[in-house]
Amino acid sequence: MNKNKIGLVLGSFAGLLHLVWGLFIAFGLAQPLLDFIYNLHSLNNPFVVMSFDIIRIVGLVIFTFIMGYIFGYVFAIIWNKLHKQ
């Protein structure tokens, strides 16, 4: 298993999910979504979505990409060690 490819795939997926979350915030859909999800779980939503800030969203996407890359890279290292023949 290629460590770099797995890291890039997992990092890209994590970054993309958070980019979508940023778009939900930008279009005013994030708070209703959170309220809906909490309601499905029979819970009150204690969270309030902050206003859209492009710098914060870019930082979130970059951070989650890096963390996803690291987790994917480490996962591939462990996988390769456990599946040596």
Chimera marker file (.cmm) of the C-alpha trace (Angstrom):
<marker_set name="trace">
<marker id="1" x="0.000" y="0.000" z="0.000" r="1" g="1" b="0" radius="0.5"/>
<marker id="2" x="1.470" y="3.339" z="-1.060" r="1" g="1" b="0" radius="0.5"/>
<marker id="3" x="1.737" y="5.569" z="2.033" r="1" g="1" b="0" radius="0.5"/>
<marker id="4" x="1.725" y="8.831" z="0.077" r="1" g="1" b="0" radius="0.5"/>
<marker id="5" x="-1.315" y="7.898" z="-2.037" r="1" g="1" b="0" radius="0.5"/>
<marker id="6" x="-3.326" y="6.770" z="0.990" r="1" g="1" b="0" radius="0.5"/>
<marker id="7" x="-2.368" y="9.971" z="2.815" r="1" g="1" b="0" radius="0.5"/>
<marker id="8" x="-3.423" y="12.098" z="-0.138" r="1" g="1" b="0" radius="0.5"/>
<marker id="9" x="-6.730" y="10.270" z="-0.534" r="1" g="1" b="0" radius="0.5"/>
<marker id="10" x="-7.666" y="10.485" z="3.147" r="1" g="1" b="0" radius="0.5"/>
<marker id="11" x="-6.421" y="14.082" z="3.419" r="1" g="1" b="0" radius="0.5"/>
<marker id="12" x="-8.367" y="15.113" z="0.322" r="1" g="1" b="0" radius="0.5"/>
<marker id="13" x="-11.513" y="13.445" z="1.602" r="1" g="1" b="0" radius="0.5"/>
<marker id="14" x="-11.259" y="15.145" z="5.008" r="1" g="1" b="0" radius="0.5"/>
<marker id="15" x="-10.511" y="18.507" z="3.373" r="1" g="1" b="0" radius="0.5"/>
<marker id="16" x="-13.411" y="18.138" z="0.945" r="1" g="1" b="0" radius="0.5"/>
<marker id="17" x="-15.872" y="17.343" z="3.735" r="1" g="1" b="0" radius="0.5"/>
<marker id="18" x="-14.816" y="20.474" z="5.585" r="1" g="1" b="0" radius="0.5"/>
<marker id="19" x="-14.955" y="22.559" z="2.415" r="1" g="1" b="0" radius="0.5"/>
<marker id="20" x="-18.577" y="21.434" z="2.025" r="1" g="1" b="0" radius="0.5"/>
<marker id="21" x="-19.198" y="22.389" z="5.657" r="1" g="1" b="0" radius="0.5"/>
<marker id="22" x="-17.749" y="25.826" z="4.871" r="1" g="1" b="0" radius="0.5"/>
<marker id="23" x="-20.134" y="26.166" z="1.938" r="1" g="1" b="0" radius="0.5"/>
<marker id="24" x="-23.036" y="25.229" z="4.224" r="1" g="1" b="0" radius="0.5"/>
<marker id="25" x="-21.964" y="28.052" z="6.537" r="1" g="1" b="0" radius="0.5"/>
<marker id="26" x="-21.582" y="30.500" z="3.625" r="1" g="1" b="0" radius="0.5"/>
<marker id="27" x="-25.085" y="29.766" z="2.320" r="1" g="1" b="0" radius="0.5"/>
<marker id="28" x="-26.742" y="29.830" z="5.747" r="1" g="1" b="0" radius="0.5"/>
<marker id="29" x="-27.519" y="26.110" z="5.787" r="1" g="1" b="0" radius="0.5"/>
<marker id="30" x="-25.241" y="25.010" z="8.622" r="1" g="1" b="0" radius="0.5"/>
<marker id="31" x="-27.421" y="25.995" z="11.602" r="1" g="1" b="0" radius="0.5"/>
<marker id="32" x="-30.598" y="24.399" z="10.202" r="1" g="1" b="0" radius="0.5"/>
<marker id="33" x="-28.612" y="21.230" z="9.427" r="1" g="1" b="0" radius="0.5"/>
<marker id="34" x="-27.217" y="21.046" z="12.961" r="1" g="1" b="0" radius="0.5"/>
<marker id="35" x="-30.658" y="21.692" z="14.423" r="1" g="1" b="0" radius="0.5"/>
<marker id="36" x="-32.135" y="18.953" z="12.222" r="1" g="1" b="0" radius="0.5"/>
<marker id="37" x="-29.453" y="16.380" z="13.139" r="1" g="1" b="0" radius="0.5"/>
<marker id="38" x="-29.767" y="17.075" z="16.849" r="1" g="1" b="0" radius="0.5"/>
<marker id="39" x="-33.558" y="16.885" z="16.587" r="1" g="1" b="0" radius="0.5"/>
<marker id="40" x="-33.300" y="13.458" z="14.915" r="1" g="1" b="0" radius="0.5"/>
<marker id="41" x="-31.338" y="12.318" z="17.965" r="1" g="1" b="0" radius="0.5"/>
<marker id="42" x="-33.955" y="13.793" z="20.343" r="1" g="1" b="0" radius="0.5"/>
<marker id="43" x="-31.437" y="16.345" z="21.622" r="1" g="1" b="0" radius="0.5"/>
<marker id="44" x="-31.379" y="20.101" z="22.036" r="1" g="1" b="0" radius="0.5"/>
<marker id="45" x="-28.654" y="21.775" z="19.999" r="1" g="1" b="0" radius="0.5"/>
<marker id="46" x="-26.286" y="23.670" z="22.325" r="1" g="1" b="0" radius="0.5"/>
<marker id="47" x="-24.193" y="25.021" z="19.424" r="1" g="1" b="0" radius="0.5"/>
<marker id="48" x="-24.550" y="28.212" z="17.398" r="1" g="1" b="0" radius="0.5"/>
<marker id="49" x="-22.794" y="28.423" z="14.041" r="1" g="1" b="0" radius="0.5"/>
<marker id="50" x="-20.513" y="31.445" z="13.764" r="1" g="1" b="0" radius="0.5"/>
<marker id="51" x="-20.636" y="33.820" z="10.817" r="1" g="1" b="0" radius="0.5"/>
<marker id="52" x="-18.800" y="32.883" z="7.630" r="1" g="1" b="0" radius="0.5"/>
<marker id="53" x="-15.118" y="33.843" z="7.579" r="1" g="1" b="0" radius="0.5"/>
<marker id="54" x="-13.111" y="32.735" z="4.534" r="1" g="1" b="0" radius="0.5"/>
<marker id="55" x="-9.806" y="32.743" z="6.465" r="1" g="1" b="0" radius="0.5"/>
<marker id="56" x="-11.255" y="30.440" z="9.129" r="1" g="1" b="0" radius="0.5"/>
<marker id="57" x="-12.675" y="28.067" z="6.491" r="1" g="1" b="0" radius="0.5"/>
<marker id="58" x="-9.415" y="27.942" z="4.521" r="1" g="1" b="0" radius="0.5"/>
<marker id="59" x="-7.562" y="27.222" z="7.769" r="1" g="1" b="0" radius="0.5"/>
<marker id="60" x="-10.044" y="24.461" z="8.603" r="1" g="1" b="0" radius="0.5"/>
<marker id="61" x="-9.681" y="22.831" z="5.182" r="1" g="1" b="0" radius="0.5"/>
<marker id="62" x="-5.868" y="22.997" z="5.307" r="1" g="1" b="0" radius="0.5"/>
<marker id="63" x="-5.726" y="21.661" z="8.866" r="1" g="1" b="0" radius="0.5"/>
<marker id="64" x="-8.082" y="18.761" z="8.151" r="1" g="1" b="0" radius="0.5"/>
<marker id="65" x="-6.208" y="17.910" z="4.947" r="1" g="1" b="0" radius="0.5"/>
<marker id="66" x="-2.916" y="17.729" z="6.876" r="1" g="1" b="0" radius="0.5"/>
<marker id="67" x="-4.420" y="15.648" z="9.673" r="1" g="1" b="0" radius="0.5"/>
<marker id="68" x="-6.114" y="13.335" z="7.167" r="1" g="1" b="0" radius="0.5"/>
<marker id="69" x="-2.825" y="12.938" z="5.309" r="1" g="1" b="0" radius="0.5"/>
<marker id="70" x="-1.001" y="12.054" z="8.535" r="1" g="1" b="0" radius="0.5"/>
<marker id="71" x="-3.658" y="9.523" z="9.571" r="1" g="1" b="0" radius="0.5"/>
<marker id="72" x="-3.659" y="7.941" z="6.105" r="1" g="1" b="0" radius="0.5"/>
<marker id="73" x="0.142" y="7.784" z="6.014" r="1" g="1" b="0" radius="0.5"/>
<marker id="74" x="0.331" y="6.170" z="9.460" r="1" g="1" b="0" radius="0.5"/>
<marker id="75" x="-2.497" y="3.774" z="8.574" r="1" g="1" b="0" radius="0.5"/>
<marker id="76" x="-0.586" y="2.646" z="5.465" r="1" g="1" b="0" radius="0.5"/>
<marker id="77" x="2.609" y="2.121" z="7.483" r="1" g="1" b="0" radius="0.5"/>
<marker id="78" x="0.744" y="-0.040" z="10.001" r="1" g="1" b="0" radius="0.5"/>
<marker id="79" x="-1.106" y="-1.912" z="7.240" r="1" g="1" b="0" radius="0.5"/>
<marker id="80" x="2.137" y="-2.646" z="5.390" r="1" g="1" b="0" radius="0.5"/>
<marker id="81" x="3.832" y="-3.911" z="8.562" r="1" g="1" b="0" radius="0.5"/>
<marker id="82" x="0.899" y="-6.168" z="9.441" r="1" g="1" b="0" radius="0.5"/>
<marker id="83" x="0.565" y="-7.590" z="5.927" r="1" g="1" b="0" radius="0.5"/>
<marker id="84" x="4.196" y="-8.363" z="5.093" r="1" g="1" b="0" radius="0.5"/>
<marker id="85" x="4.676" y="-11.738" z="3.536" r="1" g="1" b="0" radius="0.5"/>
<link id1="1" id2="2" r="1" g="1" b="0" radius="0.2"/>
<link id1="2" id2="3" r="1" g="1" b="0" radius="0.2"/>
<link id1="3" id2="4" r="1" g="1" b="0" radius="0.2"/>
<link id1="4" id2="5" r="1" g="1" b="0" radius="0.2"/>
<link id1="5" id2="6" r="1" g="1" b="0" radius="0.2"/>
<link id1="6" id2="7" r="1" g="1" b="0" radius="0.2"/>
<link id1="7" id2="8" r="1" g="1" b="0" radius="0.2"/>
<link id1="8" id2="9" r="1" g="1" b="0" radius="0.2"/>
<link id1="9" id2="10" r="1" g="1" b="0" radius="0.2"/>
<link id1="10" id2="11" r="1" g="1" b="0" radius="0.2"/>
<link id1="11" id2="12" r="1" g="1" b="0" radius="0.2"/>
<link id1="12" id2="13" r="1" g="1" b="0" radius="0.2"/>
<link id1="13" id2="14" r="1" g="1" b="0" radius="0.2"/>
<link id1="14" id2="15" r="1" g="1" b="0" radius="0.2"/>
<link id1="15" id2="16" r="1" g="1" b="0" radius="0.2"/>
<link id1="16" id2="17" r="1" g="1" b="0" radius="0.2"/>
<link id1="17" id2="18" r="1" g="1" b="0" radius="0.2"/>
<link id1="18" id2="19" r="1" g="1" b="0" radius="0.2"/>
<link id1="19" id2="20" r="1" g="1" b="0" radius="0.2"/>
<link id1="20" id2="21" r="1" g="1" b="0" radius="0.2"/>
<link id1="21" id2="22" r="1" g="1" b="0" radius="0.2"/>
<link id1="22" id2="23" r="1" g="1" b="0" radius="0.2"/>
<link id1="23" id2="24" r="1" g="1" b="0" radius="0.2"/>
<link id1="24" id2="25" r="1" g="1" b="0" radius="0.2"/>
<link id1="25" id2="26" r="1" g="1" b="0" radius="0.2"/>
<link id1="26" id2="27" r="1" g="1" b="0" radius="0.2"/>
<link id1="27" id2="28" r="1" g="1" b="0" radius="0.2"/>
<link id1="28" id2="29" r="1" g="1" b="0" radius="0.2"/>
<link id1="29" id2="30" r="1" g="1" b="0" radius="0.2"/>
<link id1="30" id2="31" r="1" g="1" b="0" radius="0.2"/>
<link id1="31" id2="32" r="1" g="1" b="0" radius="0.2"/>
<link id1="32" id2="33" r="1" g="1" b="0" radius="0.2"/>
<link id1="33" id2="34" r="1" g="1" b="0" radius="0.2"/>
<link id1="34" id2="35" r="1" g="1" b="0" radius="0.2"/>
<link id1="35" id2="36" r="1" g="1" b="0" radius="0.2"/>
<link id1="36" id2="37" r="1" g="1" b="0" radius="0.2"/>
<link id1="37" id2="38" r="1" g="1" b="0" radius="0.2"/>
<link id1="38" id2="39" r="1" g="1" b="0" radius="0.2"/>
<link id1="39" id2="40" r="1" g="1" b="0" radius="0.2"/>
<link id1="40" id2="41" r="1" g="1" b="0" radius="0.2"/>
<link id1="41" id2="42" r="1" g="1" b="0" radius="0.2"/>
<link id1="42" id2="43" r="1" g="1" b="0" radius="0.2"/>
<link id1="43" id2="44" r="1" g="1" b="0" radius="0.2"/>
<link id1="44" id2="45" r="1" g="1" b="0" radius="0.2"/>
<link id1="45" id2="46" r="1" g="1" b="0" radius="0.2"/>
<link id1="46" id2="47" r="1" g="1" b="0" radius="0.2"/>
<link id1="47" id2="48" r="1" g="1" b="0" radius="0.2"/>
<link id1="48" id2="49" r="1" g="1" b="0" radius="0.2"/>
<link id1="49" id2="50" r="1" g="1" b="0" radius="0.2"/>
<link id1="50" id2="51" r="1" g="1" b="0" radius="0.2"/>
<link id1="51" id2="52" r="1" g="1" b="0" radius="0.2"/>
<link id1="52" id2="53" r="1" g="1" b="0" radius="0.2"/>
<link id1="53" id2="54" r="1" g="1" b="0" radius="0.2"/>
<link id1="54" id2="55" r="1" g="1" b="0" radius="0.2"/>
<link id1="55" id2="56" r="1" g="1" b="0" radius="0.2"/>
<link id1="56" id2="57" r="1" g="1" b="0" radius="0.2"/>
<link id1="57" id2="58" r="1" g="1" b="0" radius="0.2"/>
<link id1="58" id2="59" r="1" g="1" b="0" radius="0.2"/>
<link id1="59" id2="60" r="1" g="1" b="0" radius="0.2"/>
<link id1="60" id2="61" r="1" g="1" b="0" radius="0.2"/>
<link id1="61" id2="62" r="1" g="1" b="0" radius="0.2"/>
<link id1="62" id2="63" r="1" g="1" b="0" radius="0.2"/>
<link id1="63" id2="64" r="1" g="1" b="0" radius="0.2"/>
<link id1="64" id2="65" r="1" g="1" b="0" radius="0.2"/>
<link id1="65" id2="66" r="1" g="1" b="0" radius="0.2"/>
<link id1="66" id2="67" r="1" g="1" b="0" radius="0.2"/>
<link id1="67" id2="68" r="1" g="1" b="0" radius="0.2"/>
<link id1="68" id2="69" r="1" g="1" b="0" radius="0.2"/>
<link id1="69" id2="70" r="1" g="1" b="0" radius="0.2"/>
<link id1="70" id2="71" r="1" g="1" b="0" radius="0.2"/>
<link id1="71" id2="72" r="1" g="1" b="0" radius="0.2"/>
<link id1="72" id2="73" r="1" g="1" b="0" radius="0.2"/>
<link id1="73" id2="74" r="1" g="1" b="0" radius="0.2"/>
<link id1="74" id2="75" r="1" g="1" b="0" radius="0.2"/>
<link id1="75" id2="76" r="1" g="1" b="0" radius="0.2"/>
<link id1="76" id2="77" r="1" g="1" b="0" radius="0.2"/>
<link id1="77" id2="78" r="1" g="1" b="0" radius="0.2"/>
<link id1="78" id2="79" r="1" g="1" b="0" radius="0.2"/>
<link id1="79" id2="80" r="1" g="1" b="0" radius="0.2"/>
<link id1="80" id2="81" r="1" g="1" b="0" radius="0.2"/>
<link id1="81" id2="82" r="1" g="1" b="0" radius="0.2"/>
<link id1="82" id2="83" r="1" g="1" b="0" radius="0.2"/>
<link id1="83" id2="84" r="1" g="1" b="0" radius="0.2"/>
<link id1="84" id2="85" r="1" g="1" b="0" radius="0.2"/>
</marker_set>
